[in-house]
Amino acid sequence: MIRRVLPHGLGRGLLTRRPGTRRGGFSLDWDGKVSEIKKKIKSILPGTPCDVLPDTSHLPPEHSDVVVVGGGVLGLSVAYWLKQLENRRGGMRVLVVERDHTYSQASTGLSVGGICQQFSLPENIQLSLFSASFLRNINEYLAVTNAPPLDLQFNPSGYLLLASEKDAAAMESNVKVQKQEGAKVCLMSPDQLRNKFPWINTEGVALASYGMENEGWFDPWCLLHGLRQKLMSMGVFFCQGEVTRFVTSSQRMMTTDDEMVTLKSIHEVHVKMDHSLEYQPVECAIVINAAGAWSAQIAALAGIGKGPPGTLQGTKLPVEPRKRYVYVWHCPQGPGLETPLVADTSGAYFRREGLGSNYLGGRSPAEVSRVGWDMLARRHRIIVMKESGFWPGSVCFVHPQVQTAWAGYYDYNTFDQNGVVGPHPLVVNMYFATGFSGHGLQQAPGVGRAVAEMILEGSFQTIDLSPFLFNRFYLGEKTQENNIM
Amino acid sequence: MWNGTRGIHRLGGAVVPEGNQKKERKMLQFLNNHFYDVEALRGYLLQREMSKVHLKNRSFTWLEEQHGPYSAGAFFILKQGGAVKFRDKEWIRPDKYGHFSPEFWNFREVPVEAVDASDCEINYEGLDNLLLLKELQSLSLQRCPHVDDWCLSRLYPLADSLQELSLAGCPRVSERGLACLHHLQNLRRLDISDLPAVSNPGLTQILVEEMLPNCQVVGVDWAEGLKLGPEEHEVPVFIPGCPWLKVTAPVTLRQPFPCPSSGLGR
């Protein structure tokens, strides 16, 4: 019956004049036409992908409750906790937009993967403690039926921080705070250090703090992969694209001090596809800025920082990309299996990598060094290492051979080197989860939960991160962290 | 059918499936991928197994004030199915029904010397109870399915007294966890045989021996992993001063050197 009906409809199509056909009759290759007609019938019938309409499978959905800008570990952690803490299953549609699905420049994949509780702020310590318990029970949190269990390759070897005379007092008070919060850290004198780790040269070392439990390093890719897998099973949408525009609507309101203030609200996000001008406007209710080293760009798109300097409107997000190098070297007579991650107050650190006498380490430079945003060239900076006295001064490596090196960006908070968490006071539906200056990976589970609680409940429920809100940049109150690596 | 699920949940791949279990697993996977209810049911069963393990490892530290730390810790071990030896007393073991004699409640001041927790489902939380036994000298965690690297990092409070530790057959212990045993400087005997998660057993044995110089590390032949050639009279060579020499090409000698470890390649 279809064969009889269709030629009627298509017959007119066959007879239309087209350039190239002779006037007065149609010379068709009948076989070609038949195969075309067969294809069209197949595409209309159910069970096969419909080729009649243009393919939009690469585009994000047109509406989404929450749009997470940035698919690194912080963005995925926020998305995970949003889905985990929502009241109804499927109650919230979350879209994660990531510009680069290979994560070639993302800080998560390029990081050394350490986790430690040796901070000076109680909030940082609590975040790390929670993250340690999250990683320990990762197969309960991120369980997906049928998927194999995750192996984070966690090395529970601990962190050893070395302090000189002038930093010893600060280290003692830090350790006191850490013990109060529940971290298992102990202080060691130079003699005890020499007994325990005979390969350390204790000249110039006045005090050391050693983390005994819940500290070490792990594989960040595994965490990222586990989060992605779990999110896909929970129904989160992923899109590869770049956020190019926020469409906002504003409202002028009067504060209690009789000042007019403009409150903005983002109601549409334009996501542009890779290598094309095609973009999709996504209507959204909440936007989460977890773009890492590029968060300031996203914030500027929303109009944060566009105003006279010194006012709340003119306060920019002070997060910048800072390049950090990591080197891997081989040293056959080096420290043994029990080596913790050793760091000293000059910013240099190293740790063991695997069983084959390989070590990896780096150094955070003390002075400000700004780097071009687009370059992440990998160079073996052996000369720089030797000249600037890179080696952590207390450990002597005999005949090291540099095997490889790479560089990654810290999302460096130039104000006080601590994260920015929570909503912006003027752009009311943009939430930040960025600026952690090198400890984003180890605090990601805790921060994700805090942001999700802020969105769903309106306030921080488990760990109070009010010292990390955006307001402090305007008010000038620094939440300084003394131990950064 | 549900025996198959327990096999799937066991981690580390230490349990090799028989032919039957493999077919059941494939069938289960097929059903899981095509039906939401099967997926939900499997998820529920997985959660139930995990909560059973949590229940077994609940905290017994509240017993400490009434009966003392040693009895509280011993009660935890006996409840899990392990055995306990108090100083100058006999081993106390539960019978096949899980019952054990209540005489240990009277041993308030007597410390526990040895614990045999083989095949018990102790995990990280359960170690809270084990660490009450401050003067423990011998601990056996053989074939414990939930003891992993995190648990090993928790053993350092027993460093003063622990002399013997056995981790044979634990599917989740890897060389990264063995690295944190360096706190246990009084250890005299360490058994690390048959650890499937350790990537390079021979090299790990050597590194652990270096880390714990006063300890006898048992279990793995350091020659495991050395490639021997196809020749008949091949004997692994020990050259003093070069214990890391990897013999990849066949080496023939007229008189083989005496080998220090027993049972090497003869």
Chai-1 contact restraints between the chains, C-beta under 6 A:
chainA,res_idxA,chainB,res_idxB,connection_type,confidence,min_distance_angstrom,max_distance_angstrom,comment,restraint_id
A,R136,B,W150,contact,1.0,0.0,6.0,A-B,restraint_1
A,E140,B,M50,contact,1.0,0.0,6.0,A-B,restraint_2
A,T145,B,E39,contact,1.0,0.0,6.0,A-B,restraint_3
A,T145,B,R42,contact,1.0,0.0,6.0,A-B,restraint_4
A,T145,B,G43,contact,1.0,0.0,6.0,A-B,restraint_5
A,N146,B,N32,contact,1.0,0.0,6.0,A-B,restraint_6
A,P149,B,L11,contact,1.0,0.0,6.0,A-B,restraint_7
A,F154,B,D149,contact,1.0,0.0,6.0,A-B,restraint_8
A,N155,B,R176,contact,1.0,0.0,6.0,A-B,restraint_9
A,P156,B,D149,contact,1.0,0.0,6.0,A-B,restraint_10
A,P156,B,S153,contact,1.0,0.0,6.0,A-B,restraint_11
A,P156,B,C180,contact,1.0,0.0,6.0,A-B,restraint_12
A,S157,B,A179,contact,1.0,0.0,6.0,A-B,restraint_13
A,M212,B,Y156,contact,1.0,0.0,6.0,A-B,restraint_14
A,E213,B,S153,contact,1.0,0.0,6.0,A-B,restraint_15
A,G336,B,E210,contact,1.0,0.0,6.0,A-B,restraint_16
A,G336,B,M211,contact,1.0,0.0,6.0,A-B,restraint_17
A,L337,B,A179,contact,1.0,0.0,6.0,A-B,restraint_18
A,L337,B,L207,contact,1.0,0.0,6.0,A-B,restraint_19
A,L337,B,M211,contact,1.0,0.0,6.0,A-B,restraint_20
A,E338,B,A179,contact,1.0,0.0,6.0,A-B,restraint_21
A,E338,B,H182,contact,1.0,0.0,6.0,A-B,restraint_22
A,E338,B,M211,contact,1.0,0.0,6.0,A-B,restraint_23
A,L355,B,N200,contact,1.0,0.0,6.0,A-B,restraint_24
A,L355,B,L203,contact,1.0,0.0,6.0,A-B,restraint_25
